[in-house]
Amino acid sequence: MSLRIQLWLIFLAPVVLLGGLYAFGLTLPVPHLGRDYVIRLALPEQGAPVDLPEILGPQDITRPLVVIDAGHGGKDPGASGAGYREKDVVLGLAIALRDLLLEEGGIRVALTRSDDTFLILEERPEIARRLDADLFISIHADSSGEVSGVSGASIYTLSDEASSEAAALFAERENNAGSLNGAIIEGHSKEVSDILVELSQRRVQQNSDQFAGLITREGQNLLRFHPQRRRSAALAVLRAPDVPAVLYESGYITNPADAQRLASEEGRTNFAQVMARAIRIYFARQTDQ
């Protein structure tokens, strides 16, 4: 037996012993202290729901609630390039929008994450659904791979068929699994999945499309858009069937100009102003209907 293996056994033996005692409900006597001790580990229950974030803003629950989702986070950095990481850039944009909405008042706001926390994909729309949100905005920054010169923002809404090959590739990259209101539809045939999504999304999809149009209209003088600014794809993060939702692709993290603009104070301010105006117009229209 090698010296390295012997050293590992010396260090691991106490851990294995204590773990075995705990597994069998046994205690470890300590006569000098006159009591028994046992190591207890508090583990989360399997399938336990994620903690819901704090809702900020007015206490009046009749006020509309916007859930802002900064994509990626924690061990998932997202795309990277030009010295920036997607998870950091989009969190800065999310916080800027939250702060402006709270400053202007009248709208309740919650962030799916306010720090470098990792959330699985299914948790994000589920948070919006469980909070009974009126609008869900997921913020990302794309990667152009080896293609140079690609820049600009685009807005995705949910569709069972991608609007382009680029949209399909983006959805494939972002999705880990398809879900609908917490129920996995990935195992169904394409025909059944299409019916489930269509039935649950008709009215919500109209509202999502309306909000996406407001973003492009309000942002035409302040934001830089991709030539194909409106896109659609089967994005799992947008599949909460009772919450209007868009995924805002803020730009290309692999494009130095885009990355620097999005990470700058001016870029965050412009984004927040455009998005806040679009949100308020959207809710004003919903009230008039």
N, C-alpha and C positions, 0 to 999 in steps of 0.2 A: 504494500500500500504506500502510495507516494506521500510525501510530507504535506503537499497541498490538500489532499483528501483528508488526512488526519486533522489538519487545522480546521477544515470545514465541519467535520464531525464534532469537534470540541465546541465550536460556536453554535451549531445547530441543535445539539443534544438538549440543552435546557428548554429551547423553544418547543421542540417536539414533545418533551415530557409535559410541559405545562399545557400545551394544546390538547394532549391526550387526556389529562386530568379534567380539563374543562368539558371535552366532548362527552365524557362518561359521567359528568356530574359529580366528580370527586373534588375534594379540597386538599390543600397542601398544609399539613400541620406545622405550626411554628411554636414549639413548646416554650421557648424563652419569652414569647410575648403573650402566652396564655390564650391564644385564639387561633382560629383557622382562617385561611385566606384562599380565595379563588379568583382567578382572572375572569372578568366578564366583559365581553365585547358587544357594544350596542350596534347592531346592523339594521339598515333600513329593510322594511318588509318588501318582499318581492312584488314588483308591479305597483309600488306605492306612487301616487301622483306627485308631480313636481310641485314645489311650493309656489304659490301664486305671488307675483310681485305686488308691491304697494301701488295703489291708485292715488295719484297726486292731483291736486287742483280742487275745484269746488266739491263740497260735501253733498250737493244736490245730485241724487242718482238719476234724475231726469236729464241731466246734462250729458251730451254725447261723450263717449269714451273711445279714445284712439289708443291702440296698442302698437308700439313701435318696436320692431325686431331688428337688432343689429346682427347681421349674419355671422356665422362661424363663432369663434371664441375658444378660449382655453387651449386644449391640445390640438384644436383644429384652426390653423392660422388662415385658412382660405388661400386665395391667390397671393402672390408676392412678386415684387419687382420694383426697380428703381429705389431700393432701400426702404420700401414700405410693405406692410402686411395688411391684407384686406380686413382682418378682424379689428385692427386698431383704427383704420381710417373710417370704417362704417360706424364704429362705436362713437367716434367724435361727431359724425353727422347726426346720429340718433340723439345724442345728448343735446346738441345745438337745437334740434327741432323741439325736443321736450321743453327745454328752457324757454324758448320763444313762446310756445303755446301756453305755458304757465304764466309767463309775464303778461301776455295779452288777455288771459283769463277767459272764463266761460266754457272751457273744454277740459274734461278729465283726461289724464295721460298715464300710461303705464309702459315701462320698458320690459321686454322679455329678459334682457340682461343689462345691467348698468356698470358691469366691470368685466374682467377677462374670465368669464364663466363659460364652461362648455355645456351646451344644450343639444340633445339629440334632435334630429329634424322634426319628428312627430310632436315634440313638446311645444314647439313654437306656435303653430296654429291652435293647438289645444289650449294654450294659455289664453289666447284671444277668445276662444269659444267659451271657456269656463268663466271668464270675466264678463261674458255677455257684451263683448265689445261691439261698437258700431262701425269700426273701420280698423283694418289691419294693414300695416305698411312694413314690408321686409326690405331692408337696405343691404345692397351688396356692391361689389366692385369686380368687374369681369377681368378675364385674362385673354389676351389675343394669341397666346402661344408664340409661335415663331413668326406670325404675321406682324409686320411693322406698320406704323402709321395709323392704326385703328384707334379711334377715340370717340368720346361722347357718351352721353347717358341714354338709356332706353327704359321703357316701362313695360313690364310683363303682366299680363292677366292670364287666368287659367283657361286652358283649352285642351280637349283630348287630342287634338292634332296641332302640331307645331306650325307656326306661321312661316318658318323657314328652316333650312338645314342648320343654320347657326343657332336658332332657338332650340331646335331639337338636341343639338350637342350640349348646349348650356343646361337644359333640363336633365339630360342624362348625367352630367357631371354633378349637379346639385342634389339630385334625388338619391336617397339611400333606399327608400321603400315608399310605395304609394299608400296613402291612408285617406280615409274619408270619415271625419268626425270620430276618430279613434278606432275605427274598424278597418282592418287591413283588407284592401280589395285586390291586392296584387295576385292572389291565388285564383281569382275569378277569370273567366274567359274575357277577351277584349270586348265582346258584345255586352256582357253583363256589366262590366266596369263602365262602359260608355253610358249605359242606361242610368246607372246609379249616379254618376257625375252629372248627367244632363238634368235629371229630375231635381236634384238638390241645388243646382246652380243657376237655374233660369233667371230668377229675379235678382239674386245676388250678383250674377255675372253682369247684368245690365248696369247695376250700380257701380261695380268695379270698373267697367268700361267708361262710365261717365266720369269717375274720379280720375282715371288715367288721362282722359282728354283734358281735364282741367289742369293737370300738372304740365302738360305740353303747352297749353295756352298761356298759363301764367308764367311759365319759365322761358318763353321764347327770347326774352331780352336779357335774362340773367344767367341762364344755364346753357351749357354747350351740349347739344343732343347729337346722337348718332344719326346718320341719314335714315336708318330704319328705327325710328324712335318708338313706335308702338309694335309690340310683339306679343305672341301668345304661345304657351307651351303647357305640357302636363306637369306642372311643378307641384310637388307634394306639399311644399310650405304654404301653398295657396288653397289647400283643399278643405278648409273648414267650411262646410256648406252653408252655414247661416251667418257668415261674416264677410261683407265685401272686402276684397283684398287685392293689393298690387305688390309686385316685387319691383323695386326701383333699383335698376342697375346704374349706379352713379357715374360710371366711367370705367376706364381700363387701368388697373393698377400696374400693368406692364408698360403703359405709356408714361414716360417721365412727366410730361406736361400735365396729363390728367391727374396723376398721383400727387404731384405738388399742389395742384389747384384744390383737390379734394381735402388734402391735409392742412391747408392754410386756413387762417381765421376768416379771410374773405370768402373762400370757397364754402366753408361751413355756414357762414351768415347768409350767402345767396341761396344756398339749398334750403335752409330753414325758412327764409322769407317766402320763397316760392311755394314750398310745401304747405306752410301755414295758411297762406291765402287760398290755395286749392282746397284745403280741408274745410275752411270756414264757408267757402262758396258751396261746397258739396253739401254740408249740413244745412245751410240755408235753403237749398233746393229741396232737400228731403223734408224740411218743415213745411214748405209750401205745397207739397204734393198731397 
